[in-house]
Amino acid sequence: MKIAIFGLGYVGLTGAGCLLKEGHSIVGVEPHEDKVKLILSGHSPIYEPGLDDLLAMGLADNRLTVVSQVGKLLSECDLAIVCVGTPSAADGSHNMTFIAEVSRQIALGVDPSREKPLTVVFRSTIRPGSIDGLIAPIFRAHLGKDFARAVEIVYNPEFLRESVAIKDYFNPPKIVVGTQNGQPSDRMTELYKNIDAPMFVTGYREAEFTKFVDNTWHAVKVAFANEIGRVCVQLDIDPQTVHKIFVSDTKLNISPYYMRPGGPFGGSCLPKDVRALAHISEEVGAFNHLVDSLLRSNEAHKRFIFDYVTRDIAPKANILMLGLAFKAESDDLRESPQLNLAHKLITAGYKLSIYDPAVKPTQLLGQNMGYAFSHLPSISEIMVSKEDAEGTEYDLVIDTNGSLAKIDVKAARTVDTNTLH
């Protein structure tokens, strides 16, 4: 394919080199004349191992053209890939000036009478809603009724690390393609046909949000590791030994477990141990702000879940909650988020029934019994049997532990807090 790449920084120029290696022809569009001259002389303006050789190969084969203005060359291209910067604005948001300007340039340069639409691929990190709210309107404003016929807009975030970007291009952890209808793009399928990686085709917003989630998670990992390291140093513990033990656990620690958006955490271990670590950190002067924030974030999520399940449900509505213990197949009610939700629902005036086959109020003992009755005094009255649950019609059923598949209930609406659907 013939591909135009707008913006020859790290992402754009590395992408150009890798696409040249795959046999494509590249038109690089870079407004800085000094960069254009340097690339045309066979040298990369950035240092990335192996990139000079790929660019030199493209120039020798006459498959690499670099210009400051794309002009009529766009009419010859199958794809246009946008890799311009989105630097931070003063308020922390992304500055979308370059994205808007390049979108305008492409919209003006595309031929509405093209035989096949130009696939315009945005790789720059942009906030969710940018294609729907900024980019597509620019194209519509310039192309009018020809918009859908002239261009196909795609969002395709990059996952390249500097210094190993070429290796990452050919061995990515995943490929994410966002399209208008969430369906595959033929040109993107063709573009990545030689790359062995899982491909996720989604709507625009899910694809746009992916890079934010990834980078923030990476930042969380670094901050968490450093906070633990500070505590270790203060307590004369070897941080490297602790790290080695931690990362060896690929069943729970370094794994998808505990990573699905759903209910808050609870139970007898997590809240207690997070509090204790926060106390230890403060005591030894390690200042673990990330750890300190965990319980506050969890409390905020409890409030969110209450608002989430009660949207469009008026007080006094008849509600069935499936699951009361902090996890399924358990009767442990200590610091159970479900207990907290039940209390909020009753306090707000809803008529609540709870079905949890593992929880028998008369069989609770010790701290478990004390915690349950002190936080939900009416627990014995609102717990119902499976038969009673199935024999009543509800305005809302809230599934907190995946029990909905095991019980046949009638409800105007159901909500699964495990998956936030």
WOMOJO-V448431 format. One record per residue. RES is the residue in one small letter. PSI is psi in whole degrees, 0 to 359 (NA if undefined). OMEGA is omega in degrees with one decimal (* if undefined). NEAR is the number of other C-alpha atoms within 10 Angstrom. Layout:
# WOMOJO-V448431
res->(RES:RES)
psi->(PSI:PSI)
omega->(OMEGA:OMEGA)
near->(NEAR:NEAR)
This chain:
# WOMOJO-V448431
res->(m:k:i:a:i:f:g:l:g:y:v:g:l:t:g:a:g:c:l:l:k:e:g:h:s:i:v:g:v:e:p:h:e:d:k:v:k:l:i:l:s:g:h:s:p:i:y:e:p:g:l:d:d:l:l:a:m:g:l:a:d:n:r:l:t:v:v:s:q:v:g:k:l:l:s:e:c:d:l:a:i:v:c:v:g:t:p:s:a:a:d:g:s:h:n:m:t:f:i:a:e:v:s:r:q:i:a:l:g:v:d:p:s:r:e:k:p:l:t:v:v:f:r:s:t:i:r:p:g:s:i:d:g:l:i:a:p:i:f:r:a:h:l:g:k:d:f:a:r:a:v:e:i:v:y:n:p:e:f:l:r:e:s:v:a:i:k:d:y:f:n:p:p:k:i:v:v:g:t:q:n:g:q:p:s:d:r:m:t:e:l:y:k:n:i:d:a:p:m:f:v:t:g:y:r:e:a:e:f:t:k:f:v:d:n:t:w:h:a:v:k:v:a:f:a:n:e:i:g:r:v:c:v:q:l:d:i:d:p:q:t:v:h:k:i:f:v:s:d:t:k:l:n:i:s:p:y:y:m:r:p:g:g:p:f:g:g:s:c:l:p:k:d:v:r:a:l:a:h:i:s:e:e:v:g:a:f:n:h:l:v:d:s:l:l:r:s:n:e:a:h:k:r:f:i:f:d:y:v:t:r:d:i:a:p:k:a:n:i:l:m:l:g:l:a:f:k:a:e:s:d:d:l:r:e:s:p:q:l:n:l:a:h:k:l:i:t:a:g:y:k:l:s:i:y:d:p:a:v:k:p:t:q:l:l:g:q:n:m:g:y:a:f:s:h:l:p:s:i:s:e:i:m:v:s:k:e:d:a:e:g:t:e:y:d:l:v:i:d:t:n:g:s:l:a:k:i:d:v:k:a:a:r:t:v:d:t:n:t:l:h)
psi->(159:126:128:135:119:115:106:56:208:311:312:315:320:318:320:313:317:322:326:319:329:359:2:163:138:135:107:131:114:117:341:113:325:324:318:312:319:316:319:341:0:15:140:136:352:155:115:116:126:350:320:317:320:319:318:321:316:321:318:327:2:34:4:119:136:125:162:340:129:328:224:356:337:330:341:352:148:323:152:119:125:119:30:162:152:71:165:135:175:329:6:346:171:137:113:15:312:322:314:318:317:323:317:317:317:317:322:330:344:143:114:340:15:148:318:148:149:123:114:113:120:124:344:148:120:149:151:135:355:321:312:322:342:305:307:319:326:315:319:322:324:331:341:231:344:359:302:331:334:328:151:116:132:145:128:86:150:153:54:136:134:143:339:28:322:315:318:324:317:348:61:156:333:166:127:125:118:127:169:322:9:15:156:149:126:318:323:325:318:318:322:18:336:2:124:93:151:135:130:119:121:183:173:312:321:319:319:326:341:313:325:315:313:307:324:321:320:320:320:317:316:313:317:313:319:324:316:320:319:318:317:312:317:334:11:42:142:110:326:325:317:317:316:318:317:309:347:340:93:5:319:312:303:81:174:350:143:16:1:128:128:231:166:166:157:202:186:351:302:305:318:314:328:317:316:318:321:320:315:315:314:321:322:0:33:345:67:82:326:311:319:329:348:314:324:319:320:320:322:325:327:317:319:315:319:312:323:315:338:5:134:13:117:150:153:1:155:115:137:128:127:110:125:326:165:344:161:154:33:153:17:113:359:122:33:126:330:324:318:318:317:316:316:318:316:317:326:356:11:150:108:135:148:132:120:105:339:345:118:105:323:346:2:143:159:223:326:314:313:316:316:310:331:331:338:76:333:17:320:327:329:348:133:161:169:320:316:320:319:343:6:147:132:153:328:137:127:115:112:350:22:24:349:327:344:4:141:97:155:127:147:329:146:147:132:108:352:329:359:45:NA)
omega->(172.3:-169.5:172.7:177.7:-179.3:-178.9:-176.1:170.1:-177.9:-176.0:-176.5:-176.3:176.4:177.1:178.7:-179.9:-178.8:178.3:173.8:179.5:179.7:174.6:179.6:173.2:-172.1:167.5:178.8:-179.4:-175.7:-174.9:-178.7:-174.3:-178.9:176.3:-179.4:-178.4:-178.3:-179.2:179.9:176.2:177.1:-178.2:177.9:176.2:175.7:177.2:175.8:-174.9:176.7:-174.8:178.8:-177.9:180.0:178.8:179.4:177.4:180.0:178.4:-179.3:-179.5:-176.8:177.1:178.6:174.4:178.8:-176.9:176.0:176.3:-173.2:177.5:-176.8:-179.5:-177.8:-178.3:-179.5:-170.5:174.2:179.7:168.1:-177.2:-176.7:-177.6:-179.0:-175.4:172.2:-175.6:179.6:170.8:-176.9:-178.2:178.8:178.4:176.0:173.2:-172.8:-177.0:-176.8:178.1:-178.5:-177.4:179.7:176.0:178.9:-179.4:-179.4:179.6:178.9:-174.6:-176.9:179.8:-178.0:-178.0:179.2:177.5:176.4:-179.1:170.7:177.0:-178.4:-173.1:176.9:179.3:179.2:177.1:-178.0:-176.7:178.4:-178.0:-176.6:179.5:-179.9:-171.1:-177.0:-170.7:-179.9:177.1:177.5:178.7:179.9:-178.6:-177.3:-175.2:177.5:-176.8:-179.8:-173.2:-174.6:-177.9:-172.8:-175.8:169.5:-177.5:-177.6:170.2:-173.2:-176.8:179.4:-180.0:-175.6:174.6:179.4:-179.4:174.5:-172.8:-179.2:176.6:180.0:-179.4:-176.6:178.1:-177.0:176.1:178.4:173.6:-179.4:-178.8:176.9:179.7:-174.9:-178.0:179.2:-179.6:-177.7:173.8:-177.9:-177.6:178.9:175.0:177.1:-177.6:-173.7:-173.9:-178.7:-178.1:-179.4:179.8:176.6:179.4:177.4:177.1:-173.5:167.3:-177.4:-168.8:177.5:179.4:179.9:-175.1:-173.2:-175.2:176.9:-179.4:-178.9:-174.3:178.2:176.6:177.3:178.2:177.6:-179.4:179.6:-178.8:179.4:-179.9:-179.5:176.9:177.8:177.9:179.3:178.4:179.2:-178.9:-178.2:-178.4:179.6:175.9:179.6:-178.0:-177.0:176.4:178.0:178.9:-179.0:178.6:-176.1:-174.3:176.7:-178.4:178.3:175.3:-178.0:-172.4:-179.0:-171.5:176.8:-178.1:-179.4:-176.1:-178.6:176.7:-178.5:-177.3:175.9:174.7:180.0:179.6:-173.2:-174.1:-170.8:-178.9:-177.4:-175.5:175.1:176.8:-177.4:178.4:177.2:178.9:179.0:-179.3:179.7:-177.2:-177.2:177.3:-179.3:174.6:-178.1:-175.1:178.3:178.1:179.3:-174.3:-172.0:-178.4:177.0:177.8:179.9:177.2:177.4:-179.6:175.6:178.4:178.4:-178.7:177.8:179.2:-177.7:-175.7:-176.2:178.3:177.9:176.3:-177.0:173.8:-176.1:175.9:-178.2:-173.5:171.6:176.0:179.1:-179.3:176.8:177.1:-175.1:174.1:-179.5:178.5:178.0:174.2:-178.8:-178.2:-177.6:-178.9:177.5:176.1:179.5:176.7:177.6:179.1:178.6:178.7:179.9:-179.4:179.4:179.6:-179.4:175.0:178.3:175.1:-169.4:168.5:-178.6:173.6:174.6:-173.7:-177.9:-175.1:176.3:-175.7:-177.5:-177.8:178.7:-177.4:170.1:-178.0:-179.9:178.9:-179.0:-179.5:-177.0:-174.7:178.2:-179.3:179.9:-175.1:-176.9:-173.5:-177.7:-177.4:-172.8:175.3:-178.3:177.2:176.8:-179.8:179.2:-179.8:-178.3:-178.1:-177.9:176.4:-174.0:172.3:-176.7:170.6:179.1:179.4:-177.1:-176.7:175.7:-177.8:-172.1:-179.3:-175.7:-176.3:-177.2:-177.8:178.9:-178.1:175.9:-179.2:174.9:177.8:176.8:-178.0:177.9:-175.4:179.8:175.6:*)
near->(16:18:24:27:26:27:23:27:17:22:23:23:24:25:23:27:23:20:21:22:15:12:13:17:21:26:22:26:21:22:16:12:12:12:20:21:14:12:23:17:12:18:18:24:17:15:12:16:13:16:22:19:15:21:26:20:17:23:19:11:12:11:16:24:17:22:19:16:13:20:14:11:15:19:15:16:18:16:24:23:23:26:26:25:22:17:14:11:10:8:7:8:12:15:16:21:13:16:22:15:14:17:22:16:17:22:23:15:16:23:19:21:11:14:9:12:20:25:21:22:23:27:21:23:23:24:18:16:14:18:22:13:10:14:21:17:16:21:24:15:12:17:19:13:11:16:18:14:15:22:25:19:24:24:28:25:22:21:20:20:13:14:13:12:22:21:14:15:20:16:15:17:14:14:20:21:27:26:23:17:11:16:13:17:19:9:15:15:13:10:15:13:10:10:15:13:14:11:15:16:20:19:17:23:19:19:25:27:16:17:20:15:11:12:12:11:12:12:12:13:12:11:16:16:13:15:18:18:19:20:23:18:13:14:13:9:13:11:17:11:9:13:13:10:10:13:13:11:11:11:10:12:12:11:11:10:10:10:7:10:11:16:22:21:21:21:16:14:11:13:16:12:11:16:15:12:16:21:15:17:23:15:12:14:12:20:17:21:14:12:18:17:12:16:17:11:11:17:15:12:18:20:14:13:19:16:11:15:20:18:8:8:14:12:14:14:15:18:23:27:25:25:26:30:25:24:20:18:14:14:20:23:26:21:22:20:25:25:22:17:18:22:17:16:19:16:11:13:12:18:17:21:22:24:22:21:18:14:20:12:16:8:9:17:11:7:11:17:16:15:19:23:15:10:16:17:13:13:20:13:11:15:23:17:13:16:12:12:21:15:12:12:15:21:17:21:25:23:21:24:21:16:19:18:8:8:13:13:19:17:17:9:13:20:18:19:20:16:13:13:10)
